[in-house]
Amino acid sequence: MTLSIQEISDRLEIDDLYARYVHAADERDIGSLDQIFSPHTSFDWSAGGGGKMTYEEAKRGPVFTGKLFPWTFHIYANTAIDFSDDKQTAVVKVKTLTPLGLNGPDGTPMMYQMNGVYVDKLEKTMDGWRIINRVAREGFSTGSGDLINGMMGMLEASGKSLS
């Protein structure tokens, strides 16, 4: 398959979008998220117990602000990009590996690793590619050498909840 210069450019821009996302998320750089997500982005984190929400809700929520997980280190790999026929939207599937941590009931740091897949819909805008819909498909999580049942299992083990 021979790619056009435009498709090569689009693929590099999308790859850069994901690189900027993982850095912004780990650095709690909420302002930079506006250059990654559309104001109308919807999130579906139901597979991990996080529910559905708008971008504004997610931006103020415990995940992006670090209130839930004080330590995160997002890693993305194996990005698969499928463009629409008009090349103005794309569906991107990316493997996620996220070592993260939170304080347990006694204040002791508890470290975990979440593994899954994001299925994102992107739209090409005048300001570049933006994620307009994100669905998380959780694979598995591990912590303390034991297999933990997803985000809810991690929270339960540490005495925490999403509320």
N, C-alpha and C positions, 0 to 999 in steps of 0.2 A: 504494500500500500504506500503510495507516494502522497505526502502531505503538502498542502499549499503553504506558502509563507504565512498567510493569515491564520491557518489552523495551527501552525507551529507557534506563532505569536500568542494565540488564544490559549494553547496548552501551557506555555510558559507563564502567562499571566495567571492562569488558574492555579498552577503549582505555587506561584508566589503568594497568591491569596491564602492558601492553606499554611504556608510557612509563616506569614504574618499573623494568621489566626493563632497558631500554637504559641507564638511568642507573646501576643497580646493576652491570651488566656492565662498563661503561667505568670505573667508579670502584673496581672490585674489591671491592665491598661484598658479600661472601659471605653475611653474616648476613641481608641483605634478600632474598636469593634464596629463603629459606624462606617468604616471604609471596607468592611468585610461582609456585613449583613445589610440587607435592605431594611428600611424602617418597617416594612410590612412582613418581615420574615416570621414564619410560624415554626415552632419547635415541637417535636413529639418525642419525649423521653420516656414514654410509657413502658417500654421494654425493661427499663431499669428502675421503674417505680417513680419517675420524676414527673409524669403527666404531660399535658400539652399546655403550651403558653405562647404568648406573643413575644416579639423581640423586646419590647419595652419591659415586660414582666421578667424575661430572662436576664436582661441587663441589670435590673435592680435585685435580682434573686440571689440566693445563697451560693450558687455555683460560680458565676462570673465574679462576684465580689470577694470570694474567698472565705465567706462566713461559714460555709459548710466544710470545705476542704482547704485548710491553710496551706498545704503543700501539694502542688501538682507539677507534672512534667509530661506534657502531651507529646506523643510521637505518632506521626502519621506515615503510612507506607502503602505501597501497592495501589496507587491511585488509578482508577479506571474512569475515563471520561467518555461519555456518549453524547455527541452533539445532536440537536434537532436538525431537521432538514434545512431550515433557514439559518442555522448557526448562531441564533440569538439566545438560545437557552441550551442547557446541558444538564444531564444527570451525572453526578459524580459519586462513585462508591469508593470509600477510602477505609483501610484498616486502621484501627486506633489501638494504641497501647499507651496506657496512662498510669504510671506509678503515681500514687497520691497518698496523702496521710491526713489524719485528724486526731484530735486528742480524745482519749478514752475517758470513761467515767471518773477515773482518779487523776486525770491530767496527763497520763503517760501517752506519748505519741504512738499511734497505731498506723502501720504502713500497709498499703494494699496495692494491687495492680488490677486495673480493669482492662479488658480486651473486648473489642467489638468492631462494629462497622457503622459508619455514618453513610446514609444515602441522602445526598443533598441535591436539590434542584437549584441551578444557578441561572442568572439572567445577565445578559450583556447590556450595560447601561452606558450613558455618556461618560460616566466616571469610572468605567471598568466593570469587571465581573463582580457580581454580588450574590451571596447565598440568599435565596428567597424561601426555602423550605428545608428543614433538617429533620430527618428521622433517624434516631439512634436504634441500632439493633445490637443489643448487648450480647456478647458471646459468653464470657465467664470472667469471674473475678477471683483473685487469690489474696490471701493475707495470712501472716504468721504461719506459713507453711500449710495451712488448711484451705480447702476449696470453700469459698464463701458464695452464697447464693445471691449474686448481683449486688447492686448498690444497697438495696434494702437489707440484705444480710450483713453488709459492712456496718451500716448504721445501727442495726440491732445489736451486733457484737460490741459496739462502742457506746451503747446507751444513748444514741442520737436518733432524731427523726427529721423529716423534711419540714415539719412545721416549726 
